[in-house]
């Protein structure tokens, strides 16, 4: 929806800059997420972590739905941190937990810290 699109763009303006990601990458990742997760779960992931649309589609395709959703949840939590110190602590804690949650893909984990 238009509202969901505006929310995603507000959260991560980098996904619409052509030197960061191409329109075909966004389209491919959106289709891939919908195929893997279904429409509603994909929307939830994109809302929590718009940076997922900027991932390399080939690398995203080999990620599990659980990895994708775990990173989206972690990204959302980091984004809600209200102070720089809270943000830094939460980011370090989250990144430390990603391997134990089965999230080993650097491309996917990197979507947490993209602008």
C-alpha positions in Angstrom: 0.0 0.0 0.0 1.0 3.6 -0.3 1.1 4.0 3.5 3.4 1.1 3.9 5.7 2.4 1.2 5.9 5.8 2.8 6.6 4.2 6.2 9.4 2.1 4.7 10.9 5.1 2.9 10.8 7.2 6.1 12.6 4.5 8.0 15.3 3.9 5.3 15.8 6.5 2.6 18.8 4.7 1.3 16.7 2.1 -0.4 15.6 4.5 -3.1 19.0 6.0 -4.0 20.1 4.6 -7.3 23.7 4.3 -6.3 22.7 2.1 -3.3 20.1 -0.1 -4.9 18.4 -0.5 -8.3 14.6 -0.6 -8.8 15.0 -4.1 -10.2 16.6 -5.2 -6.9 13.8 -3.8 -4.9 11.2 -5.5 -7.2 13.1 -8.8 -7.1 13.4 -8.8 -3.3 9.8 -7.9 -2.8 8.7 -10.8 -5.0 11.1 -13.1 -3.3 9.9 -12.2 0.2 6.3 -12.6 -0.8 7.1 -16.0 -2.3 9.0 -17.2 0.8 6.8 -15.6 3.5 3.4 -14.8 2.0 2.1 -11.3 1.5 1.4 -10.4 5.2 4.6 -11.8 6.6 6.6 -10.1 3.8 5.0 -6.8 4.6 5.8 -7.2 8.3 9.5 -7.9 7.4 9.7 -4.9 5.1 8.0 -2.7 7.6 10.4 -3.7 10.3 13.5 -3.7 8.1 13.2 -1.8 4.8 16.9 -2.4 4.2 16.0 -6.0 3.3 14.9 -4.7 -0.1 18.5 -3.6 -0.8 20.1 -7.0 -0.2 21.6 -9.0 -3.0 18.6 -11.0 -4.3 20.7 -14.1 -4.8 22.0 -14.0 -1.2 18.5 -13.3 0.1 17.1 -16.2 -1.8 19.4 -18.7 0.1 18.4 -17.2 3.5 15.8 -19.0 5.5 12.5 -17.3 6.4 13.5 -17.6 10.1 16.8 -15.7 9.4 15.0 -13.0 7.5 12.4 -12.5 10.2 15.0 -12.6 13.0 17.0 -9.8 11.3 13.8 -7.8 10.7 12.9 -8.0 14.4 16.4 -7.1 15.5 16.5 -4.2 13.1 13.2 -2.9 14.4 14.4 -3.1 18.0 17.6 -1.3 17.1 15.6 1.4 15.3 13.4 2.0 18.3 16.4 2.8 20.6 15.9 6.4 21.7 19.4 7.3 22.8 22.8 6.8 21.2 24.0 4.7 24.1 20.9 2.6 24.1 21.3 2.2 20.3 24.9 1.1 20.6 24.2 -1.3 23.4 21.2 -2.8 21.6 23.1 -3.0 18.3 26.0 -4.9 19.9 23.8 -7.2 21.8 21.7 -7.9 18.7 24.7 -8.5 16.5 26.2 -10.8 19.1 23.0 -12.9 19.1 22.6 -13.3 15.4 24.9 -16.2 15.0 23.2 -18.1 17.8 19.8 -17.4 16.2 21.1 -19.0 13.0 21.7 -15.8 11.1 25.1 -16.2 9.6 24.7 -14.4 6.3 26.7 -11.1 6.4 24.6 -9.5 3.7 21.4 -10.1 5.6 22.9 -9.1 8.9 24.4 -6.0 7.2 20.9 -4.8 6.3 20.5 -3.8 10.0 23.1 -1.1 9.8 22.5 0.3 6.3 21.4 3.9 6.2 
